[in-house]
Amino acid sequence: MHVSFEFFPSKTAEMEQSLWEAIARLAPLAPNFVSVTYGAGGSTRERTHATVRRIVNDTDLKPAAHLTCVGASREDVDAVVRDYHAAGVRHIVALRGDPPDGIGAAYAPHPGGYRGTADLVRGIRSIADFEVSVSAYPEKHPESPSVDADIDMLKAKVDAGATRAITQFFFENDLYFRYLDRVRARGIDIPIVPGILPVQNFKAATTFARRAGASVPAWLAKRFDGLDDDPATRKLIAATVAAEQVLDLVKRGVDDFHFYTMNRADLVYAICHLLGLRAPAAAKAKAA
Ligand code: FAD
């Protein structure tokens, strides 16, 4: 069983503490890698870099740095890639990024920048021998005219050198398997790792899903109905929902998961325990 964990760089000292608590709690599970997001339009460039550097220096984890090309010249993006390489990073999650006016606004490449993700992947691979992961959208990207157009884009990213795709989160596993069939039929054979979002906060997850073009099934809303003021029960329901989803994926042959942790460890740790992952006793004592 393989897992990876996604974190976002923290804004405040308090958030920094919970980020590192989450990393310390999840690290003993020996993830395949941990990734750190890059804020919209490169807004967290320094913080992403600092977080990734600390992961390299202070832990045994393998970091993957997210990187977008929106609103940046090729020179700027290449400088970030070289900085990562110099810091010991060997894995980049390459993304286009959202237009500055948000999802739905027209995307225009920077005049001196990479044209899109495939171009970015090619650029990264030409700088050094990085492992490059990219996004995949089982329900298609909101800007995409069709799932087929989306899969064409994935194919272009793979042809440019991407070695793994991580999916946008989804709540209906059939969506993932239908998508996987179409991806394989297109001749794409890299791992398509399901991105799992444990629903720590249903309202926030709904907003997040609307922006990302992911559907929220009525049965899921029903499960959280009436629990707005009951965080303890909400947490138990969230654990049940995520456990059902992940165990069903395992039953259907999946053995690699990417968790959107939202910088919180508890739910993800519990789901990994269900998946059979165990922290060695010595590591557990160190994390405590
Ligand atoms: P691509 O794969 O390049 O494109 C997605 C689809 O959009 C394509 O299939 C295509 O049909 C359509 N499309 C793309 N370009 C055009 C165009 N010019 N005209 C018409 N249609 C087009 N964002 C961040 O800012 N920072 C992050 O750290 C980050 N991490 C992410 C991690 C994962 C696993 C995922 C799934 C998404 C992440 N995103 C992140 C969000 C991502 O940047 C946005 O979804 C962005 O809008 C698309 O970037 P992409 O590389 O996923 O798109």
Residues whose N, C-alpha, C, O or C-beta is under 5 A from the ligand:
A	BS01	FAD	T37 Y38 G39 A40 G41 H66 T68 A94 L95 R96 G97 D98 Y107 T117 S135 A136 H141 E143 S144 P145 A149 D150 M153 I166 T167 Q168
